[in-house]
Amino acid sequence: MSDIRWDLVLKPEIEYLSNLYRDIDIKKEFVPVIEMLNRNIIKSRIIVNGNKLIAYAYAIESKTLLDTIYADAGFIDKNDINDIRLDYIFNWIDAISGNRKVLMNRIYNSSDGLEDYLIRHGYKKAVRYRLVSSINNSNSVCSNEFLTLGNIDYDQFSDAEYKAYVDGPDGFLFSKIPSCRHNATREMFNGKYGDIINKASFLMVGSEIDAAVIASRKDDESAFIDTIFVKKDLRSKGLGRKLMECSMMALKSLNYDKIYLYVNSENTAALNLYRSLGFIKDDYPEDIIYYKIKY
């Protein structure tokens, strides 16, 4: 199998993900990946038995987060999974990632045994829920202690967000390199996840940014909370609730009907807050991330 057709290799995974995430054009998302794999721009490995493809893996270096590698792996038939083949795939991922953090989403044709293998070899699993709430049910009053975005210092915002998240269950999502975090923040404000809704995004500023909520446009009727955080020593004072109430009230005035956000399944305090604000877990697939931090 010297000439690998990555469009054929990844076809079953693409079909699986397309059925799972019906609101995303998965096939389109994979076009540049397949092109780079076919041109050997992306590092990859396959396992074959004769002419039969058994498994594959590839790793993408992040252009923004220089201390992070994004990996993908899959088995054509889960009955072909064994520790020898897993060692081949994941020892290779460990080797090419060096000291960088490894992030992986769902592994195609995974099994309970595969997940147990990853945990034994230093990976952790994060599960993030997508929650949704009807904004029409919101009758909140916005606190005057918050400011709208204005001319925000992206680096200052990034540093404050990192300090708020780093020790929590979502801390693994952030780069340890300040310049990388700053670039990621600029990407968010430049619309990577949707156009920022300035009138529904708020800050609380003291000597630094103490708390913030950033909302973006998902579609004509729906908005998305890109991030919300409160400085550690200001928590348990109701600021998170007040921020969400301000954002929801502003979105209601802008004629948005729904608001979405993601929350880590281990973040009990945040889950309780969002549920009290009317958020429920919708039928969207859970966001599963396997990660390994080496530094």
C-alpha positions in Angstrom: 0.0 0.0 0.0 2.6 2.5 -1.1 0.1 4.9 -2.7 -2.4 5.6 0.1 -5.7 7.1 -0.9 -6.5 9.1 2.3 -10.0 10.0 1.0 -10.8 6.3 1.0 -9.0 5.6 4.3 -11.0 8.3 6.1 -14.3 7.8 4.2 -15.9 5.6 7.0 -14.9 8.1 9.7 -16.2 11.0 7.7 -19.5 9.3 7.2 -19.7 8.4 10.9 -18.9 12.0 11.9 -21.3 13.4 9.3 -24.2 11.4 10.9 -23.1 12.5 14.4 -22.7 16.2 13.7 -25.4 17.0 11.2 -25.0 20.7 11.5 -21.4 20.6 10.3 -20.1 20.0 6.8 -17.7 17.3 7.9 -16.7 16.3 4.4 -15.7 19.9 3.7 -13.7 20.1 7.0 -11.7 17.1 6.0 -10.8 18.3 2.4 -7.6 20.2 3.5 -6.6 17.4 5.9 -6.9 14.8 3.1 -5.0 17.0 0.7 -2.1 17.5 3.2 -2.1 13.8 4.0 -1.8 12.9 0.4 1.1 15.3 0.0 2.8 14.0 3.1 2.6 17.4 4.7 0.9 15.9 7.8 2.7 13.1 9.6 0.9 9.8 9.5 1.1 6.1 10.2 -1.0 3.1 9.0 -1.2 -0.6 10.0 -1.8 -3.1 7.3 -2.1 -6.9 7.3 -1.3 -8.0 3.7 -3.4 -5.7 1.6 -5.9 -5.1 4.4 -5.9 -1.7 6.1 -6.2 -2.2 9.9 -5.6 1.2 11.5 -4.4 4.7 10.8 -3.3 7.8 12.7 -2.1 11.3 11.8 -1.0 14.3 13.8 -1.4 18.0 13.0 0.8 20.7 14.5 -1.2 23.7 15.7 -0.3 26.9 14.0 -1.6 28.9 17.0 -0.9 26.7 20.0 2.8 25.8 19.5 2.8 23.4 22.5 -0.1 21.3 21.2 -0.5 18.5 18.7 -3.9 17.4 17.4 -4.1 13.7 16.7 -6.7 11.5 15.0 -6.7 7.7 14.9 -9.1 5.0 13.9 -9.5 1.3 13.3 -11.4 -0.1 10.3 -12.7 -2.9 12.4 -12.8 -2.7 16.2 -12.2 -6.5 16.4 -8.7 -5.8 15.1 -7.8 -3.7 18.2 -5.1 -5.2 20.4 -2.3 -3.8 22.6 0.5 -4.4 20.0 -1.3 -2.3 17.4 -2.2 0.3 20.0 1.4 0.5 21.1 2.5 1.1 17.5 0.0 3.9 17.0 0.3 5.7 20.3 4.1 5.3 20.8 4.4 7.0 17.4 2.1 9.8 18.5 4.1 10.2 21.7 7.4 10.3 19.8 6.4 12.9 17.3 4.7 15.1 19.8 7.8 15.4 21.9 7.1 17.6 25.0 3.9 19.0 23.4 0.4 18.3 24.7 -1.6 15.8 22.7 -5.3 16.4 22.0 -7.6 13.8 20.4 -11.4 13.7 19.8 -13.4 10.6 19.4 -11.3 7.7 18.0 -13.1 6.0 15.1 -14.3 2.5 16.0 -13.2 2.9 19.5 -13.9 0.3 22.3 -13.9 0.2 26.1 -10.6 -1.6 25.9 -9.0 1.2 23.8 -10.2 3.9 26.3 -8.7 1.8 29.2 -5.5 1.6 27.2 -5.3 5.4 26.8 -5.9 6.0 30.5 -3.2 3.5 31.5 -0.8 5.3 29.2 -1.2 8.7 30.7 -4.2 10.1 28.8 -7.1 11.8 30.5 -10.7 12.1 29.2 -12.7 15.2 29.3 -16.4 15.2 28.5 -18.1 18.5 27.6 -21.9 19.0 27.4 -23.6 21.4 25.1 -26.3 23.2 27.0 -29.1 25.4 25.5 -31.6 27.8 27.0 -34.5 29.8 25.6 -33.8 33.5 26.0 -37.5 34.3 25.8 -37.8 33.0 29.4 -35.1 35.5 30.6 -36.4 38.4 32.7 -33.1 39.5 34.3 -31.8 42.9 35.2 -28.3 43.8 34.2 -25.9 45.0 36.9 -24.3 48.4 36.3 -20.9 47.1 37.6 -20.2 45.6 34.2 -18.8 47.3 31.1 -19.4 46.5 27.4 -16.4 45.5 25.4 -15.2 48.8 24.0 -11.5 48.9 23.1 -10.4 45.7 24.8 -6.8 44.8 25.4 -6.7 41.2 24.0 -3.5 40.2 25.8 -4.8 41.4 29.2 -8.1 39.6 28.5 -6.2 36.4 27.5 -4.1 36.5 30.7 -7.1 37.0 32.9 -9.0 34.2 31.3 -6.0 31.8 31.6 -5.6 32.5 35.3 -9.3 31.8 35.9 -9.3 28.5 34.0 -5.8 27.0 34.4 -6.5 25.0 37.6 -9.9 23.9 36.6 -11.2 20.9 34.5 -10.8 22.9 31.3 -7.3 24.1 32.0 -5.8 21.6 29.5 -7.4 23.6 26.6 -5.1 26.5 27.2 -1.5 26.9 26.0 1.3 27.5 28.6 2.9 29.9 26.1 1.6 33.5 26.6 2.0 34.5 23.0 0.1 31.4 21.8 -2.8 32.2 24.2 -2.8 35.8 23.1 -3.1 34.7 19.4 -5.9 32.3 20.3 -7.8 35.1 22.0 -7.4 37.4 18.9 -8.7 34.6 16.8 -11.8 34.4 19.0 -12.4 38.2 18.9 -11.8 38.1 15.1 -14.8 35.7 14.7 -13.3 32.2 14.7 -16.4 30.9 16.5 -18.8 33.5 15.2 -19.0 37.2 15.1 -18.7 38.7 18.6 -21.9 40.3 19.8 -20.5 43.4 21.5 -23.8 44.5 23.1 -24.2 41.1 24.8 -20.6 40.8 26.0 -19.5 42.3 29.3 -16.4 42.9 31.5 -15.8 43.7 35.1 -12.6 45.6 35.4 -10.6 46.4 38.5 -6.8 46.6 38.4 -7.2 43.9 35.8 -10.1 42.1 34.1 -11.8 40.4 37.0 -14.7 38.8 35.1 -16.1 38.5 31.6 -18.6 36.9 29.3 -18.3 36.9 25.6 -21.2 36.1 23.3 -21.0 35.4 19.6 -23.6 34.9 16.8 -24.4 31.3 15.9 -27.2 32.1 13.4 -30.0 34.6 13.1 -31.9 33.2 16.1 -29.1 31.7 18.2 -26.1 33.0 20.1 -23.2 31.2 21.7 -21.2 31.9 24.9 -17.5 31.7 23.7 -16.2 32.1 27.2 -17.2 33.2 30.7 -14.9 33.5 33.7 -14.5 35.1 37.1 -11.3 35.7 38.9 -10.6 33.1 41.6 -10.7 35.4 44.6 -14.0 36.9 43.5 -15.9 33.6 43.1 -19.0 32.6 45.2 -20.2 36.2 45.0 -22.8 35.7 42.3 -20.7 37.4 39.6 -21.0 34.5 37.1 -24.8 34.6 37.4 -24.9 38.3 37.0 -22.7 38.1 33.9 -25.0 35.5 32.3 -28.1 37.4 33.2 -26.7 40.6 31.6 -25.8 38.7 28.4 -29.1 36.9 28.2 -31.0 40.1 28.7 -29.0 41.9 26.0 -29.5 39.0 23.6 -33.2 39.0 24.3 -33.3 42.7 23.4 -31.5 41.9 20.1 -34.2 39.3 19.3 -32.2 36.2 19.8 -34.3 33.2 20.8 -31.7 30.7 22.1 -28.3 30.6 23.7 -25.8 27.8 23.7 -22.6 27.0 25.6 -20.3 24.2 26.5 -19.5 23.1 30.0 -17.2 20.4 31.4 -19.1 17.5 32.9 -16.8 17.8 36.0 -17.5 21.5 36.6 -20.4 20.9 39.1 -20.6 24.6 40.1 -21.0 25.8 36.5 -23.5 23.1 35.7 -25.6 24.0 38.7 -25.5 27.7 37.7 -26.5 27.1 34.2 -29.4 24.8 35.2 -30.7 27.4 37.5 -30.7 29.8 34.6 -32.8 27.5 32.6 -30.1 25.7 30.6 -30.6 22.0 29.7 -28.4 19.5 28.0 -29.6 19.2 24.4 -29.4 16.1 22.2 -26.1 17.2 20.6 -23.3 14.7 20.9 -21.0 15.1 23.9 -17.7 16.7 23.1 -15.1 14.0 24.1 -11.5 14.9 24.3 -8.6 12.7 25.2 -5.5 14.6 26.2 -2.0 14.0 27.5 0.1 16.7 29.1 3.8 16.1 29.2 5.1 19.4 30.7 
